[in-house]
Amino acid sequence: METPEIQDYHFGRMSVDGKRYTQDLILLPDRVVANWWRKEGHRLGVEDLEAVFAAAPQVLVVGTGAYGLMEVPEETRRALEAAGIKLRTARTGEAWRLYNGLRKKQRTAGAFHLTC
């Protein structure tokens, strides 16, 4: 499978490779992980990114929600850095475009909070 491509994002929904998702998701270089839940809701913990660490992308784009309410704690940032994964964060409305721009240039993953 080719790296997933996001066609569109609006609050609470994202279209990826022609399929609509209405819950948070992770995009890996070779697949989509749908219905992604975090252990602590609006806090992105290291344990929430197991699939990302296993896929070993060069960069992870995190969409922090329409209003940027999902936080990426320092512990998570350090773990990504230690794994050699560059972190880029933005509100989801901007992050999906950033992800699309990087996906053909680098081995890229995305973790997207679709609501708040």
C-alpha positions, 0 to 999 in steps of 0.5 A, a space after each residue: 500500500 502507498 502512504 495514505 493520502 488525506 483528501 479532506 478534513 472538517 471538524 469530526 471527520 477526515 477523508 483518507 484514500 476515499 474513505 471517511 473516518 469519524 473518529 481519531 486515527 493514525 496514518 502509518 506509511 503503509 496503513 490506517 489505524 482507525 478508531 484510535 483512542 488515547 489512554 488519557 483523552 487529550 494527552 498524547 502519551 508514549 503508550 498511545 503511539 506504539 504503532 508509530 514507534 513500530 513503523 519507524 517513520 522519519 517524521 510524525 505529524 500530530 493534529 492536535 484537534 480543531 482547537 488544539 486541545 490535545 497536548 503532547 507532553 515533554 515525555 512523549 516528545 523526548 521518546 520520539 526524539 530518542 527513536 529518531 522520529 521528528 515531531 511536527 504538531 499543529 491544529 488538525 486543520 493545518 496538520 493534515 496539509 502538512 502531513 500530505 506535503 511530507 508524505 511523498 518526501 519522507 517516511 511519514 506517519 500522522 496521528 490526528 485528533 478530529 474534534 476539539 
